[in-house]
Amino acid sequence: MRIEFPHSAREDFHWKQGVLSVGSAPDNDLVLAAHQAHAHHLRIQQDRRGIVLHLLPGAGRIYVNARPVRERTLLRAGDILSVGDCRMLLCADEPTMPRAPIPVSEQGRCTVALRAVAGPLSGRVLSLQDTLTLGAMGRYPLELPQGENAALRIFWRDGQLLLELGPSSPRYPLCVNGVEVQQATLQPGDQLGIAMHRFVVDAPGMELEPEIVMPPAAPEHLPEEDAGPRGEVWWLIVTAAALALGIALVLLVRF
């Protein structure tokens, strides 16, 4: 994972360890200025759920995509994390080669949508069954600060979901998972970001079906094997027969 500092001269920060500590104390992995963060402000760790941010006790409020975080939240590449006046963009490592496309059937297209998670369209779910244009000449506006204009189009070609940038603003580039692009092949979970806008590709129809692994069949065994070790059942039978014989002899002597 890579962390950029937009509109700052600070160099990118690369991290691969499982846990990343952030704060103003020198023993943190990522050290911020004292006026930006508490000594130990937050912790980011990767586990089976994904990338999880934990706000440490006593730390001030932080924001992810302009939304306040009070205790913890899940992060994804493309999120903007604000700690004081420090803004950090979480970026995927730039790929050395294009990602393999994921083809999807005609039936699977109806399950694909663009979910707005930040910006003026936040909370809207935009269908991607055919084509979708945002911005100039599009169905949905793409408002940018200072009156800047931009447009992007998402469409299907040969069963693949493609992204193409139209008229753009040099101040507000289009990013996929935090990496600047002009065009890209989209996959489930990708996050598109431009200025304050954030969109996530929800595409269950494009996700691979999990492989079902059947457990090995249990070996067949006789019911009496569950009662104990071999020979234990015969010992019980002999004991019962001896008791029955003894009781019969007692009754015979008495009568």
WORA-V895855 format. One record per residue. N is the residue number from 0. PHI is phi in whole degrees, -180 to 180 (none if undefined). OMEGA is omega in radians with two decimals (none if undefined). Layout:
n=(N/N)
phi=(PHI/PHI)
omega=(OMEGA/OMEGA)
//
This chain:
n=(0/1/2/3/4/5/6/7/8/9/10/11/12/13/14/15/16/17/18/19/20/21/22/23/24/25/26/27/28/29/30/31/32/33/34/35/36/37/38/39/40/41/42/43/44/45/46/47/48/49/50/51/52/53/54/55/56/57/58/59/60/61/62/63/64/65/66/67/68/69/70/71/72/73/74/75/76/77/78/79/80/81/82/83/84/85/86/87/88/89/90/91/92/93/94/95/96/97/98/99/100/101/102/103/104/105/106/107/108/109/110/111/112/113/114/115/116/117/118/119/120/121/122/123/124/125/126/127/128/129/130/131/132/133/134/135/136/137/138/139/140/141/142/143/144/145/146/147/148/149/150/151/152/153/154/155/156/157/158/159/160/161/162/163/164/165/166/167/168/169/170/171/172/173/174/175/176/177/178/179/180/181/182/183/184/185/186/187/188/189/190/191/192/193/194/195/196/197/198/199/200/201/202/203/204/205/206/207/208/209/210/211/212/213/214/215/216/217/218/219/220/221/222/223/224/225/226/227/228/229/230/231/232/233/234/235/236/237/238/239/240/241/242/243/244/245/246/247/248/249/250/251/252/253/254)
phi=(none/-129/-117/-100/-119/-59/57/-140/-83/-69/-72/-61/-113/-105/-147/-129/-70/-69/-129/-122/-101/-129/175/-92/-71/-68/-86/-79/-69/-117/-100/-107/-70/-63/-79/-97/-145/-72/-55/-130/-95/-153/-134/-118/-138/-106/-143/-65/-81/128/-98/-116/-100/-117/-84/-80/-59/85/-81/-74/-65/-124/-132/-121/53/70/-106/-69/-119/-102/-133/-154/-161/-85/-112/-142/-58/107/-71/-109/-105/-114/-123/61/-98/-94/-111/-125/-104/-81/-124/-72/-61/-62/-70/-82/-151/-60/-71/-68/-69/-114/-70/-137/-75/-60/-68/-74/-64/-67/-93/-96/-149/-108/-104/-80/-111/-159/102/-60/-93/-53/96/-84/-118/-107/-70/-120/-64/-115/-145/-140/-119/-114/100/-55/66/-100/-72/-117/-71/-130/-71/-124/-63/56/69/-68/-124/-158/-149/-142/-129/-119/-151/-103/-149/55/76/-116/-95/-116/-120/-139/-89/-95/-55/-133/-111/-65/-81/-129/-73/-87/-125/-118/56/86/-105/-66/-138/-106/-153/-163/-96/-93/-133/-57/90/-62/-116/-96/-136/-149/54/-89/-82/-138/-131/-116/-82/-98/-146/-63/-71/-97/-79/-69/-67/-65/-74/-92/-106/-77/-67/-63/-67/-71/-66/-71/-150/-79/-59/-71/-70/-75/-77/157/-66/-60/96/-67/-66/-66/-63/-67/-64/-64/-63/-64/-65/-65/-64/-63/-65/-64/-64/-64/-65/-62/-64/-67/-67/-67/-102)
omega=(-3.12/3.12/3.05/3.10/-3.05/3.10/3.12/3.12/-3.11/-3.12/3.10/3.12/3.14/3.08/-3.13/-3.12/-3.09/-3.10/3.12/3.09/-3.08/3.11/-3.10/3.11/-3.07/-3.13/3.07/3.05/3.09/-3.05/3.07/3.13/-3.09/-3.14/-3.13/-2.99/3.00/-3.10/3.06/-2.91/-3.08/3.11/3.09/-3.12/3.11/3.07/-3.06/3.12/-3.08/3.13/-3.04/3.07/3.08/3.03/-3.04/-3.11/3.10/-3.13/3.10/-3.10/3.06/-3.08/3.01/-3.06/3.08/3.08/-3.10/3.08/-3.10/-3.13/-3.11/3.09/3.04/3.12/3.01/3.09/-3.08/3.11/3.02/-3.12/-3.13/3.08/-3.00/3.09/3.09/3.11/-3.10/3.11/3.10/-3.05/2.97/3.05/-3.11/-3.10/3.10/3.12/3.14/3.11/3.09/3.14/3.10/3.13/-3.14/-3.12/3.09/3.14/-3.10/-3.10/-3.08/3.13/-3.05/-3.12/3.07/-3.09/3.13/-3.08/3.09/-3.13/-3.09/-3.14/-3.07/-3.13/3.12/3.05/-3.01/-3.09/3.10/-3.07/3.13/3.10/-3.10/3.10/3.10/3.12/-3.06/3.12/-3.14/-3.13/-3.10/3.14/3.10/-3.05/3.11/3.12/3.10/3.09/3.12/-3.12/3.06/3.11/3.06/-3.12/3.08/-3.02/3.14/3.03/3.13/3.10/3.13/3.14/-3.03/3.10/-3.12/3.14/3.09/3.04/-3.00/3.10/3.12/-3.13/-3.08/-3.11/3.04/-3.13/2.98/-3.07/3.08/-3.12/-3.10/-3.12/2.94/3.06/-3.07/2.96/-3.03/3.10/3.13/3.11/3.09/3.09/3.09/-3.14/3.02/-3.02/-3.11/-3.11/3.04/3.12/3.12/3.12/3.03/-3.03/3.11/3.13/3.13/-3.11/-3.13/3.09/3.13/3.13/-3.13/3.13/-3.13/3.10/3.13/-3.13/3.13/3.13/3.13/3.10/-3.12/-3.13/-3.09/3.11/3.10/-3.08/-3.13/-3.13/3.11/-3.13/-3.12/-3.13/3.13/3.10/3.12/3.13/3.14/3.12/3.13/3.12/3.13/3.11/3.13/3.11/3.13/3.12/3.13/3.12/3.12/3.13/3.12/-3.13/-3.10/-3.12/none)
//
